Amino acid sequence: MIKRIVCFFLILFSVTACDIEPYQDDNVGDNWKVLNFTVKRNDWKLVGSSNALNSYYQFVFNDVRELTDFVYTDGAVTGYLYQGNGSEEVQTPLPYTLPIGTIVNGNELLWTETTTFDYQAGSVAFYINYSDFATDVQPETMEFRVVLHW
């Protein structure tokens, strides 16, 4: 019984003896900036050969001045894909994977379309990957939202 009491007080002491202070930087606060990007159908660039293994589409926005070195190293960046049916617009977090299927000449064709992004200080890139690497048709025009938080 005494061992349990001593153990209880040791645990209680070790938990309450720690003084954890949150990370605070004078340059960091509740700052955020929303950036909207549109990639038109004809602007998507094919990386690799059409219908070749590991081929995909990308578009890079350079000169994104709001995405500073500080935001890159000490902030957070979140990307979204705007989607909509008529007036019902939604924002879908990236990466977004959509399973797709169709029937051609009685045969099922199944694949996924994955939309993602990456960034570095000064630029944001968006990517469209098809699991079957059928890249002979360019993606449609797509709209994206990127939120910078620092």
N, C-alpha and C positions, 0 to 999 in steps of 0.2 A: 504494500500500500504506500509506503514511504517513497519507493522508487517511482511510482506513478505521480505522486505529488511533486517530487523533485523534477521529474521529466516534464510535467505540465508547466512548472515555473521556468525551466530552462527554455522551453519552446516559447512561452509568453515573453520572456526577456529578449530572446533573439529576434523575435518578430517586432517588438516595440522599440528595440534599441537602434534599429536602422532608421536613418533619416534620409529618405530618398527625395531629391529635389528634381523637379522636371527640367528637361533641357530648355534653356532659354537663350536666345540670341537677340540682341537689340535690332538686328535687321529682319528678324522673323516675326511675323504677327499674323493677323487674319487678313492677309492680302491675297486677292485672286483676280484673275483676268480670264475672260472667255474669248476664244478665237474661233471663228468659223471659216471653214475651208470647203471649196467645191472643186472636185476633180471631174472635168468633162470627159465624156466618152472617148473623144479623140485624143485626149491628153495622157491617158494611161500608156505607160511604156512597157512593152514586153521584154522581160529579162529571160534570155535563152531563146531557143528556136520555137516556132509555133508547134504545139502539140508534143514537144520534147519533154523528156524526164526533167524534173526540177524546174520547169518554166513557170513563171508567175508574172503578174502585173504589179507595177509600182508607179508612184508619182511622188516626187520630193519637192516640198516647198522650202526653198532657201530664203535667207534674209528674213527670218522670223525674229525680229529684234526683241520682242517681249520675252523670248525664251533665252534668258541670259545665262552666263556661267553660274551665277548664284542660284537661280531657279533650278538649273540642271543638277547642281551638286547638293543643295540644301532644301529644295522644294519638292513638290509632287506634281506630276503631270498625268491627267486622265483623259482618255479619248472616247468619243461616242460616235456612232453612226446614226444620222437622221434617217428615219424610215417613216413612210406614211401611206395611208390609204385615203385618198381624197383629203379631207380636212383633219383626219385623225393621225397627227404626227406624233411619233415617239422617238426617244433617244435610247439607243441600245449600246451598252458598254462594250468596248473593244477589249480583247478579241471577240469576234462574233462568228460562230460556226453555224451554217445553215445546211441541213441535210436536204438533198434534192433528188428527185426521181422522176423518170418519164418512161413511156413505152414507145419504142420505135420498131416497127415491123414485127410486133409481137414479143419483142425482147425488152426486158427491164434494163434501164440504164440508171445506175445509182452513183452519186458522187456527193461531195461536200464542197461548199464554198466558204472559205475562211477569210474574213476581213480583219486586218490588224494594222498596227502602226508602231513606229518607234521614233525616237527623237534624240537630238543632241543639241548642245547650245547653238542656237541660230537656225535650226532646221527641224522640220517634221516630215516624215515619210509615211505614206499609206500603201498597203499591200493587199492584193487579192490573190489567193491561192486556191486552185482547184485540185481536189484529191486525185482526179484522173488525168491531170495535166493537159486537159483539152483547152488549150489557150488560143484556138483559132478565131474565137469571137471575143472582142474587147468587152470589158465590163461597161455597164451603163454609167451615166453621170451619177455621182454620189456626193452627198454632202456630209461633212464631218464637223464635230465640235471638239475642241481641245480646251481643257480647263487647267490653267496654271495656278498653283497654290503655294504660297511661301510665307 
